[in-house]
Amino acid sequence: MDWLEQVKTKQRRHNQILFDRNSILLQPLREQIAQQHHIVIAAWCFDCLQSLAAALRQRWGEDARIDQVLDICRQWAKGGVKMPQAKATILTVHGIAKETADPIIAAWAHAIGMVTYDLTAMVHQYGIEQCRQLIEEKVQWYMDRLSSFHDQDDLLKQTWAPFLYRERENAEARLIKKMKEKSEKSKR
């Protein structure tokens, strides 16, 4: 099945989010994320969120809450604030999303699924029949940006929260591994 057919199926079902981890289009990106260090993923997310912040400012003008959320999240990733404070600030974005009903803001409200929300917003913005090339280009942009952070040798030498330095599989790697194990069991 083509990725666009997956999206159309979700649209017919009235799903709010049109992409998820099982989306065919996102599998190469998921594999790429699975191979990254937590710090690379954090730096990549902040970079991508800058792009989303710019889109928000174009649509809604300046809003101090946008910069506040970015700042607190960066402080959290650097070890400057604890999760409860960061979480409270992130909930501010949920408030903006409810106020505006803007799908781009939803991407902010759920940074972990930033790609799925961003692509969903693009489908709503450009329409299902006009979005194919734009969405494929955006996924390639995400992959290129992630590669650029992977290639930054000094990234791990910067100051980050201690938990980001721990050597362990990232969440995407664990999920892919579980999916493969489940698939192998079902074949037996």
Secondary structure as UniProt FT lines:
FT   HELIX           3..12
FT   TURN            13..14
FT   TURN            21..22
FT   HELIX           24..26
FT   HELIX           27..34
FT   HELIX           38..60
FT   HELIX           64..77
FT   TURN            78..79
FT   HELIX           83..100
FT   HELIX           103..109
FT   HELIX           111..113
FT   HELIX           114..126
FT   TURN            128..130
FT   HELIX           132..150
FT   TURN            153..154
FT   HELIX           155..157
FT   HELIX           162..165
FT   HELIX           171..187
//
